[in-house]
Amino acid sequence: MADQLAALAETNGDPNLAGQVELTLSALDKLADDDLEETGTRIANLATASLAALAGYGIAQADIDSLESLTTQFHNVKTAPREAVASRSGETDTLLDKISNVTSILRNRLDKLMTR
């Protein structure tokens, strides 16, 4: 889709658009996760803005929707480990209180029952 946008930019003499969509596979491979997600969003937004003109280049709304869906899926996969760590951290933080409660039950209730 970026290549079709680049061809449209060349046809219309739009260097601004051309600069925004100039991508190579090797450049995409080197992008950090956040930058790659941002690039997918940027290309989808630019394609949406030029949808009518891109029809002649074989780009339809379904293609843009597919790119947006893939970008969202990538975001979810990218953030899943971070969310899992945060969830475990929250559970670990409550562990100290639970250990304290169990220790209190053992000392104040069960130990006293054993002394009869």
C-alpha positions in Angstrom: 0.0 0.0 0.0 2.9 2.3 0.7 4.2 1.7 -2.8 0.9 2.6 -4.3 0.8 5.8 -2.2 4.4 6.6 -3.4 3.3 6.1 -7.1 0.3 8.4 -6.5 2.6 11.0 -4.9 4.9 10.8 -7.9 2.0 11.1 -10.3 0.6 14.2 -8.4 4.0 15.7 -7.8 3.5 15.6 -4.0 6.9 15.3 -2.4 5.4 15.6 1.1 3.4 12.4 0.6 6.3 10.7 -1.1 8.5 11.4 1.9 5.9 10.0 4.3 5.5 6.7 2.4 9.0 6.0 1.3 9.7 2.6 2.8 11.8 -0.4 2.1 11.5 -3.9 3.5 14.9 -3.6 5.1 13.9 -0.3 6.7 10.8 -1.9 8.1 12.8 -4.8 9.5 15.0 -2.3 11.4 12.1 -0.3 13.0 11.4 -0.6 16.7 8.0 -2.1 17.6 6.5 1.3 18.4 7.8 2.8 15.2 6.5 -0.1 13.2 3.0 0.3 14.7 3.1 4.0 14.1 4.1 3.4 10.4 1.2 1.1 9.9 -1.2 3.6 11.3 0.3 6.4 9.3 0.1 4.5 6.0 -3.6 3.5 6.8 -4.4 7.2 7.5 -2.8 8.4 4.4 -4.5 5.8 2.3 -7.8 6.7 3.8 -7.3 10.3 2.9 -6.5 9.4 -0.7 -8.9 6.4 -1.1 -10.6 7.8 -4.2 -7.3 8.4 -6.0 -5.9 5.0 -4.9 -8.8 3.1 -6.6 -6.8 3.4 -9.9 -3.9 1.7 -8.1 -5.9 -1.3 -6.9 -6.4 -0.1 -3.3 -9.9 -0.5 -1.8 -11.3 0.3 1.6 -11.0 -3.5 2.4 -7.2 -3.2 2.0 -7.1 -0.3 4.4 -9.3 -2.1 6.9 -7.0 -5.1 6.7 -4.0 -2.9 7.4 -5.7 -1.3 10.4 -6.7 -4.8 11.7 -3.2 -6.1 11.3 -1.8 -3.0 13.1 -4.3 -3.5 16.0 -3.3 -7.2 16.2 0.3 -6.2 16.3 -0.3 -3.7 19.1 -2.1 -6.4 21.1 0.7 -8.9 20.7 3.3 -6.2 21.4 1.7 -5.1 24.7 0.6 -8.6 26.0 3.9 -9.4 27.8 3.9 -6.0 29.5 0.3 -6.4 30.6 1.1 -9.9 31.9 4.0 -8.6 34.0 1.9 -5.8 35.4 -0.9 -8.2 36.3 1.6 -10.5 38.1 3.2 -7.6 39.8 -0.2 -6.5 41.2 -0.9 -10.0 42.4 2.6 -10.2 44.0 1.9 -6.9 45.9 -1.1 -8.4 47.6 0.7 -11.6 48.6 2.4 -10.0 51.6 -1.0 -9.1 53.1 -2.3 -12.6 52.5 0.7 -14.2 54.1 0.3 -11.9 57.1 -3.4 -12.9 57.4 -2.6 -16.6 57.2 0.2 -16.3 59.8 -2.2 -14.5 62.1 -4.8 -17.2 61.7 -2.2 -19.9 62.5 -0.8 -18.1 65.6 -4.0 -16.7 67.0 -6.5 -19.5 66.3 -4.9 -22.8 65.4 -2.0 -22.7 67.7 -4.3 -21.9 70.6 -6.5 -24.8 69.7 -3.5 -27.1 70.0 -2.7 -26.1 73.5 -5.8 -27.8 75.0 
